[in-house]
Amino acid sequence: MPILYEKQLRQMGIALLCAAGVSEAEAHQTIALLIESNLVGHDSHGVIRIPTYIRQILSGKTQLGSTIEVVKDSPTTALVDGGWGLGQVVATKTMELAIQKAETHNLGVVSTYNCQHIGRMADYVAMATAHDMIGYCCVNSTPGVAPFGGIQRMFNQSPLGWGIPAGEEPPIILDISTSVCAGGKIAVARARGEPLPPGCIIDKEGYPSVDPEDYYRGGAGLPLGGRVGYKGFGLALIVDILGGLLSGRGAAHLGGDRGQGLFQLALNIDAYRPIDDFKHEMDALIRAVKTSPRAPGVTEILIPGDPERRMKAERQRNGIPISTQTWNALLEIGRQVQVDVASYQ
């Protein structure tokens, strides 16, 4: 399993995207977010995605240099046609639009269709926290998860993210799928030849499985919650509505080449109370939770965002492991666009 450092991966990724026709600016923007995912330990949304992105570019499914088009607009809302641009580029622009509206009118809500894979929700909600705002982001896309009690794929993994700023403490960054296991993590397990934890997927007959291949043979992911999976199912249903139906992208189960439907929100905290007071109480809340009594055998209570910050520090020191299958896929896509990927190792 190769181990590469951030700088090596960044140079390699930019070279690959530029060789596929992506502008330097859009390549930098896209690769920065992919590598951030690797750094914080979410390899499912990291450079493993590069071969797919490039194939979509070469096939014409992704339109390079496209500009977002605001189809409907109001002081606090916008409906956006993403123009099938690179997802990270489109979603950054649309979150910026939500933040701009919130700066003027305290609230910005943007819904987007015709958009490729945008990566992690955390990247966009963190943009809001940097402006002393609360951020929310969710997306729907192709189906991969069965409803509670069902076996047919009806929803995507329906990720959602919240970002809430604090003062001296780091912001709370919650980024979760509403399924037990994110689709990208199934792909990572498959790439590494590892079994999944029990309770993540079922096979095409509806029986529990730990073999990632069963997912790709027609199985489905399961909603978050186990025996109370109706809770994850309910959240997935809401994400499907906000991301898909509201934008016009359509529900996940409709299938087809519909890309992702986005729902992004920025809320100006200062519209409710002084930001410094809010941050002070956020710090107190975070510290109270982290120092609250722990269950037997538990050494520490973590706040959403803590594991990612620690993993980033570790991987910045020691490098980022890349599975052999992912590395081979990068070598192959490099040959297609005439980039010597091995030279970056």
C-alpha positions, -999 to +999 in steps of 0.1 A: +000+000+000+017+032-011+020+061+013+022+096-002+024+130+014-001+158+009+023+177-015+028+146-037-009+139-040-017+175-047+009+177-076-003+143-090-040+152-088-036+186-104-014+171-132-041+144-139-070+168-140-051+194-161-041+166-185-079+159-189-085+195-198-094+210-165-082+246-159-054+251-134-078+270-111-106+244-111-080+216-108-065+232-077-100+238-062-111+202-068-080+185-057-077+206-025-110+192-013-103+156-024-070+156-005-086+173+025-109+142+026-078+119+026-061+140+053-090+138+077-094+101+072-123+099+048-105+082+019-139+074+004-141+110-008-104+115-016-082+107-046-101+074-051-126+097-069-101+110-095-104+082-121-142+085-121-140+123-124-117+120-154-138+094-171-168+117-167-148+146-182-135+125-212-170+112-219-185+147-219-207+142-188-188+168-169-186+202-186-154+221-179-153+258-173-191+259-169-207+287-150-236+283-126-269+299-137-293+313-112-327+302-125-349+317-098-338+343-073-350+361-042-332+380-015-329+349+006-332+320-019-319+308-052-325+279-076-293+271-095-285+252-126-249+238-120-242+233-157-228+199-150-195+214-138-171+197-115-190+192-083-165+208-059-164+239-081-202+242-084-209+235-047-183+260-035-199+287-057-234+279-045-224+279-009-207+313-014-240+325-029-259+313+002-234+331+025-237+363+005-274+363+009-271+356+046-246+385+050-273+409+036-306+393+047-295+369+075-305+338+056-294+322+024-309+290+010-297+276-023-310+246-042-290+232-071-294+206-099-273+195-128-243+189-106-216+162-104-203+146-072-195+173-047-176+153-020-180+158+017-207+180+032-181+192+058-163+213+032-192+235+026-207+239+061-172+249+072-174+278+048-203+291+068-186+288+101-157+308+088-182+337+084-197+332+119-227+315+104-244+281+109-242+261+077-262+231+064-257+210+033-273+178+020-274+160-014-293+132-031-280+112-061-283+077-074-300+051-052-280+027-031-299+023+002-331+004+009-359+019+031-364+004+065-379-030+060-373-030+022-347-045-001-349-023-032-325+007-035-346+038-031-323+064-016-287+074-020-266+074+012-282+108+018-254+126+035-261+158+056-238+182+073-240+209+099-214+235+108-216+256+139-189+281+150-175+283+184-150+307+201-118+293+215-130+258+208-130+244+172-163+246+154-187+217+155-186+200+121-211+172+117-210+152+085-229+119+084-246+097+059-281+086+069-272+051+060-251+029+082-222+031+058-214+057+032-212+045-004-176+056-007-166+035+024-181+004+007-159+012-023-128+016+000-135-017+017-138-033-017-106-017-029-088-030+002-103-064+000-117-060+035-151-071+049-176-045+060-188-044+096-221-064+102-252-044+096-240-022+068-255-039+037-278-066+025-274-088-006-299-087-035-321-112-017-323-091+014-300-111+036-273-095+057-238-095+043-203-082+051-190-088+016-187-054-003-191-073-036-227-081-026-235-044-027-223-042-063-241-074-072-274-058-066-276-055-029-283-023-009-271-003+020-291-001+052-305+030+068-288+043+100-302+029+132-302-009+131-334-020+148-345+016+149-335+021+113-367+039+106-349+070+121-322+069+094-349+061+068-368+091+079-338+113+076-329+099+041-365+107+030-361+143+041-327+146+023-343+131-009-370+157-007-347+187+000-319+177-023-340+161-051-376+172-052-370+209-042-343+214-068-361+196-096-333+170-098-358+144-089-359+116-063-330+092-061-350+061-070-358+076-105-323+067-115-308+079-148-279+103-152-293+130-130-261+139-110-266+153-075-293+176-061-280+200-035-296+219-007-274+244+011-282+269+039-263+297+057-278+313+088-264+345+103-262+340+140-260+377+147-296+380+135-305+364+168-279+374+193-244+389+195-220+364+179-195+367+208-221+357+233-231+328+212-195+316+208-189+319+245-218+297+252-208+273+225-174+270+242-191+263+275-213+237+260-185+219+242-164+218+274-193+206+295-200+177+271-163+167+269-159+167+307-192+150+315-190+117+333-179+088+310-191+053+307-168+024+320-139+019+297-143+052+278-113+074+280-126+105+262-158+120+248-153+135+214-172+163+197-181+160+159-150+172+140-125+160+166-116+127+150-110+144+116-088+171+131-066+145+149-064+123+118-053+153+097-025+161+121-013+125+120-015+122+082+003+155+077+031+140+098+032+105+085+016+106+050-016+093+035-020+055+028-034+047-007-049+013-013-032-008-039-064-010-060-068+028-059-031+033-068-035+010-097-066+029-109-046+061-107-018+046-127-042+034-153-060+067-157-026+084-158-017+063-188-049+073-205-041+111-201-004+106-205+007+115-169+034+094-152+016+089-119+044+067-105+068+096-107+049+113-079+055+085-055 
